[in-house]
Amino acid sequence: MKVEKRTINQIRYTFVDNGGAAVCFMFSGAGYTYEKPLLYYSTMAMLENGYDVIHIHYSYEYGPLFKRSLSEINDTLCSDIHPVITDVLGKKQYDSILFLGKSLGTIPIIHDFIRNNRYENSKMVLLTPLLKYNDICETLMNCRQPALVAIGGNDHHFIESKVTEIGTNPLVKVIAIPNAGHSLEIEPYNTRQSLSVMELVMETLIDFIGISPSRRGIETEAGGETNPHKQRRGI
């Protein structure tokens, strides 16, 4: 495995070359960066299952940003994200692409990539999406790609009726976690229950992403049939 720090159009990104035939582009939240639990362990899960991983290090003045319309927020993010994706895919060909976002980082996935025919075969992972925006809920209800949504019952963006509506889409798997806040940690503080939530989210993520083509080959060579439960013990 090789880790490279790259820059394109003044946007820094980290390329974790795992020798994968699949790639995961990750988009962080506003202040919820890649070393924090959900994204740290999501990165580990992707690497364990044979994915290359891309962390895009955008940064904004978030107060003014969130005063803009959803479309304007999306345009701001995509102006930084698209050049990175173009740069990565121009240097290496992949059999499959997965997008994973946390909070703010779910906006370009929902508002752009889900609607883009180029990514009609990609998987989408949406950690604590901003469901107070009506367009986000409507897009997820009509999503044609496999998607995983995880949100806490105490999240200020949790709206039970919208979560229920999204869950009617057979392509979208929804995990709604009681008493969890916007970081998917239990409120008030409860370390053991928060760790149990993390384990649940990561196991669900691993089941959802499946095993990438490159990893499947390694498992087969190592001992016949691939055992999906073998992947869980590292998390």
LINSUL-V587973 format. One record per pair of residues at least 12 apart in sequence whose ideal C-beta (glycine too) atoms are under 8 Angstrom apart, sorted by the first residue. I is the first residue (numbers start at 1). GAP is how many residues later the second one is. Records with the same first field share a line. If there is no record, write none. Layout:
I->GAP / GAP
This chain:
1->15 / 16 / 17 / 18 / 46
2->14 / 15
3->12 / 13 / 14
4->13
6->81
8->75 / 76 / 79
9->71 / 74
11->45 / 46 / 47 / 69 / 72 / 73
12->45
13->41 / 42 / 43 / 44 / 71 / 75
14->20 / 39 / 40 / 41 / 43
15->37 / 38 / 39 / 73
16->27 / 31 / 36 / 37 / 38 / 39
17->35
18->29 / 32 / 33 / 34 / 35
19->31 / 33 / 195
20->30 / 31 / 32 / 74 / 192 / 194 / 195
21->29 / 73 / 74 / 75 / 191 / 192 / 193
22->28 / 29 / 30 / 72 / 73 / 74 / 75 / 76 / 190 / 191 / 192
23->28 / 29 / 30 / 31 / 65 / 69 / 71 / 73 / 74 / 75
24->22 / 27 / 28 / 29 / 30 / 73 / 74 / 75 / 76
25->29 / 31 / 56 / 59 / 60 / 63 / 72 / 73 / 74 / 75
26->13 / 16 / 17 / 27 / 28 / 29 / 30 / 74 / 75 / 79
27->29 / 50 / 54 / 72 / 73 / 74 / 75 / 77 / 78 / 79 / 81 / 82
28->27 / 28 / 29 / 30 / 73 / 74 / 76 / 77
29->72 / 73 / 74 / 75 / 76 / 99
30->30 / 32 / 35 / 36 / 73 / 74
31->31
32->70 / 71 / 151
34->21
36->147
37->146 / 148 / 161
38->64 / 89 / 145 / 146 / 160 / 163
39->63
41->157 / 161 / 194
42->58 / 83 / 85 / 160 / 163
43->12
44->190 / 191
45->157 / 160 / 161 / 164 / 190
46->52 / 54 / 163
48->158 / 183 / 186 / 187
49->157 / 160 / 161 / 162 / 163 / 166 / 182
50->161 / 162 / 163 / 164 / 165 / 166 / 168
51->47 / 158 / 161
52->40 / 42
54->30 / 34
56->24 / 25 / 28
58->19 / 22 / 23
60->16
62->42
70->37 / 41 / 63 / 65 / 66
71->40
73->31 / 34
74->33 / 34 / 37 / 38
77->27 / 28 / 30 / 31
78->30 / 34
81->27
95->117 / 118
96->25 / 26 / 27 / 116 / 117
97->22 / 25
98->24 / 25 / 26 / 27 / 111
99->14 / 20 / 23 / 24 / 25 / 26
100->24 / 25 / 27
101->24 / 25 / 26 / 28
102->25 / 26
103->24 / 25 / 26 / 27 / 79
104->26
106->20 / 21 / 22 / 23 / 24 / 30
107->23 / 29
109->15 / 17
110->14 / 16 / 19 / 25 / 26 / 29 / 30
111->24 / 25 / 28
114->25 / 26 / 29 / 30 / 31 / 33
115->24
119->26
120->24 / 25
121->24
122->23
123->22 / 23 / 24 / 25 / 85 / 86
124->19 / 21 / 22 / 23 / 24
125->22 / 23 / 80 / 83 / 84
126->14 / 21 / 22 / 23 / 24
127->23 / 57 / 74
128->22 / 23 / 24 / 27 / 29 / 54 / 55 / 56
129->20 / 22 / 28
130->27
131->20 / 26 / 27 / 28 / 31 / 32 / 35
132->24 / 25 / 27
137->22 / 25 / 28 / 29
140->26 / 29 / 32
141->24 / 25 / 27 / 28
142->27
143->26 / 28 / 29
144->27
145->26
146->25 / 26 / 27 / 62
147->22 / 24 / 25 / 26
148->24 / 25 / 27 / 56 / 57 / 60
149->14 / 17 / 23 / 24 / 25 / 26
150->24 / 25 / 27 / 34 / 51 / 54
151->12 / 23 / 24 / 25 / 26 / 33
152->24 / 25 / 26 / 27 / 28 / 29 / 30 / 31 / 32 / 33
153->23 / 24 / 25 / 26 / 27
154->25 / 26 / 27 / 33
155->25 / 26 / 27
156->26
157->25
158->18
163->13
173->31 / 35
175->25 / 26 / 29
177->20 / 23 / 24
179->14
180->14 / 17
184->13 / 14 / 17
185->12
199->36
202->33
203->29 / 32
206->22 / 25 / 26 / 29
207->21
210->18
211->15 / 17 / 20
